[in-house]
């Protein structure tokens, strides 16, 4: 198991430090002893078989699941000890979900405005201006007044990305953002994500899109049975992984 890049004293520009993280559901240990850091401007892709614990890891980082062991540091401070600022932390560590999680009774624009007003305290005018800017950036400005049921899956996911960007996050967690999409819609979402990479956004991406992971990642983490089996550059992971389990996984999907 790889424990590379652990940085518990925040001596560098690590935004997130995950330290010996564990999550149990009853007697089921889903992730164990996960230690890693995410540095400014990095794109870290997490790959592995279904059930490896990848999505649970992201949900723990975003505090949608309560870790049962270990710690999570945001700029060197534990987010598990100070629970009063969870909503402001989630604004800084945004999440894009597999199933979009848009409010169905709100327009695309309203979906992008509500969090800004509630969490960031922005006026409606400022929130709408910000929302329109990011909707334009992801190619969704023309659909600002549409309800989620009136747009495609790819458009919903682009709207969800715009909603996350409106909160000015330092890190975006992507939980298999293309897995609920029809194949022809995958490209439009990956294109938006590539533009975020070019803009220097720090990203932690759980994905089955191996070509994308190989192309954009600074680092690729392979998870298996709830642990980090291997963590290295895309070149090493995809062409000469050191661990047998990683080799077996890569050969099965490529």
Residue pairs with C-beta under 8 A, 6 or more apart in sequence:
1 33
1 227
1 228
1 229
2 221
2 228
2 229
2 230
2 231
2 232
3 35
3 36
3 228
4 36
4 231
5 14
5 36
5 37
5 39
5 219
5 231
6 17
6 19
6 35
6 36
6 37
7 14
7 17
7 37
8 17
8 19
8 73
9 76
10 17
10 73
10 75
10 76
12 39
13 39
13 40
14 37
14 38
14 39
14 40
14 76
15 38
15 39
15 40
15 74
15 75
15 170
15 171
15 202
16 37
16 38
16 61
16 72
16 73
16 74
16 93
16 171
16 204
17 37
17 71
17 72
17 73
17 76
18 34
18 35
18 36
18 37
18 57
18 61
18 70
18 72
19 35
19 70
19 71
19 72
19 73
20 33
20 34
20 35
20 69
20 70
20 71
21 31
21 33
21 34
21 35
21 57
21 60
21 67
21 69
21 70
21 71
21 72
22 29
22 31
22 32
22 33
22 34
22 67
22 68
22 69
22 70
23 29
23 30
23 31
23 53
23 56
23 57
23 60
23 65
23 67
23 68
23 69
24 30
24 68
29 226
30 53
30 56
30 226
31 53
31 56
31 57
31 60
31 226
31 227
32 69
32 226
32 227
33 70
33 227
34 53
34 57
34 70
34 227
34 228
35 70
35 228
36 44
36 221
36 228
36 231
38 44
38 171
38 202
38 204
39 202
40 170
40 202
41 200
41 202
41 218
42 202
42 203
42 218
42 219
43 197
43 202
43 203
43 205
43 216
43 217
43 218
43 219
44 203
44 204
44 205
44 217
44 218
44 219
44 220
44 221
45 205
45 206
45 207
45 212
45 213
45 216
45 217
45 219
45 220
45 221
45 234
46 54
46 57
46 58
46 204
46 205
46 206
46 207
46 220
46 221
46 223
47 54
47 206
47 207
47 208
47 210
47 213
47 220
47 221
47 222
47 223
47 237
47 249
48 54
48 222
48 223
48 224
48 229
48 249
49 224
49 249
52 223
52 224
52 225
52 226
53 223
53 225
53 226
53 227
54 176
54 206
54 223
55 98
55 175
55 176
55 206
56 65
57 206
57 223
58 95
58 173
58 175
58 204
58 206
59 65
59 175
60 66
60 67
60 72
61 72
61 93
61 173
61 204
62 90
62 93
62 95
62 173
63 79
63 86
63 89
63 90
64 95
67 80
71 78
71 80
72 78
72 79
72 80
73 79
74 89
74 92
74 93
79 85
79 86
79 89
87 119
88 119
90 119
91 115
91 119
91 120
91 167
91 168
91 169
92 167
92 168
92 169
92 170
92 171
93 169
93 170
93 171
93 172
93 173
94 164
94 165
94 167
94 169
94 171
94 172
94 173
95 164
95 172
95 173
95 174
95 175
96 157
96 160
96 161
96 164
96 172
96 173
96 174
96 175
96 177
97 160
97 175
97 177
98 175
98 176
98 177
98 179
98 180
99 180
100 148
100 153
100 156
100 157
100 159
100 160
100 180
101 160
102 108
102 111
102 148
102 156
102 159
102 160
102 163
103 110
103 111
103 114
103 148
104 147
104 148
104 149
105 147
106 114
106 147
107 144
107 145
107 146
107 147
108 135
108 140
108 143
108 144
108 145
108 146
108 147
108 148
108 151
108 159
108 162
109 128
109 131
109 132
109 135
109 144
109 145
111 148
111 159
111 160
111 163
112 127
112 130
112 131
112 134
112 135
112 159
112 162
112 163
112 166
113 124
113 127
113 128
113 131
113 166
115 163
115 166
115 167
116 122
116 126
116 127
116 130
116 131
116 166
116 167
117 123
117 124
117 127
119 167
120 127
120 167
120 168
122 130
127 166
130 166
131 144
131 162
131 163
131 166
132 141
132 144
134 162
134 163
134 165
134 166
135 141
135 143
135 144
135 159
135 162
137 162
137 165
137 195
138 158
138 159
138 161
138 162
138 165
138 192
139 158
139 188
139 192
140 155
140 158
140 159
140 162
143 150
143 151
143 155
143 159
148 156
148 159
151 159
152 185
153 180
153 181
153 182
153 185
154 181
154 182
154 184
154 185
154 186
154 188
154 189
157 177
157 178
157 180
157 181
157 185
157 189
158 188
158 189
158 192
161 172
161 177
161 189
161 192
161 193
161 196
164 172
165 172
165 196
170 202
171 202
171 203
171 204
172 196
172 201
172 202
172 203
172 204
173 203
173 204
173 205
174 193
174 203
174 204
174 205
174 206
174 207
175 206
176 206
176 207
176 208
177 189
177 193
177 205
177 207
178 185
178 186
178 189
178 190
178 207
178 208
178 209
179 208
181 189
186 209
190 209
190 212
193 203
193 205
193 212
193 216
194 212
194 215
194 216
196 203
197 203
197 216
205 213
205 217
207 213
210 238
210 253
210 254
213 220
213 234
214 220
214 234
214 238
215 234
217 234
218 233
219 231
219 232
219 233
219 234
220 231
220 232
220 233
220 234
220 237
220 238
221 228
221 230
221 231
222 228
222 229
222 230
222 231
222 237
222 241
222 243
222 245
222 246
222 249
223 229
224 245
224 246
224 249
229 243
229 245
229 246
230 237
230 241
230 242
230 243
230 245
230 246
232 241
232 242
236 242
237 246
237 250
238 250
238 254
241 247
241 250
